[in-house]
Amino acid sequence: MPSCIMLIILNSICKRYQGDGWLHTGDIGEWTSNGALRIIDRTKHIFKLSQGKYIAPERLEDIYVRSQWIAQIFIDSLSTESTVIGIVIPDEEYIRKNYKSATSETTFADLCNDSKLKEIILSDLVQLGKKQKLKYYEIPSNIYLHHEPFSQKNGLLTITFKTRRINARKQFQSIIKSLYEENPPMKINN
């Protein structure tokens, strides 16, 4: 039996090995300054903006989730647009402690509809993006604050706690479109 399993594994590896010295895993990586290979995304997650720039959303999400205001974020775009947008699940505990308009009677859903809070969080994301020297098109031009965290139960997280991008794109399709239609989305200068 172990030899059968080994044959299956070798078959799988042979299909990914292209004879050019590399094993094709579907991961996107970059070489760091000390010569290490860092995995930054998966090829199937990459998308293209209208001006031809390619976006690795997980790389951006890893940067933006560092904001104290944010618990989770999903970065996406439409192929007809030149910037990304964000679906943000705010950090409820941090907001209740630090946002003046958050009272004990205010529901989290109501907080997520607060335009001033949205402005604060978007401004924080812009500052984070600039601090990380991101290009203008990698900084969200608009965001939507969503009150329900991504989870395995609602189909938006995998068992390894990664965003199910196809499911998230389907669920937020109309919201993503509306974020570009709002007047005006934020203009970011680099």
VENMORA-V988972 format. One line per field, one symbol per residue. ss: DSSP state (A for helix, B for strand, O for the rest). phi: phi as a letter, one per 40 degrees, with the letter a starting at -180 (. if undefined). Layout:
ss = ???
phi = ???
//
This chain:
ss = OAAAAAAAAAAAAAAABOOOOOBOOOBBBBBOOOOOBBBBBBAAAOBBOOOOOBBOAAAAAAAAOOOOOBBBBBBBOOOOOOOOBBBBBBOAAAAAAAOOOOOOOOOAAAAAOOAAAAAAAAAAAAAAAAAOOOOAAAOOOOBBBOOOOOOOOOOOBOOOOOBOAAAAAAAOAAAAAAAAAOOOOOOOOO
phi = .dccccccccdcccccccgbgbccbgcbbaccccgccbcbabdcccbbcccgccbbcccccccccccccbcaabcaabccbbbcbbcbbccdcccccbbdccbccccccccccccccdccccccccccccccfccdccbdcabbcbcbccacccgbbcccgccccccccccbdccdccccccbccccbbb
//
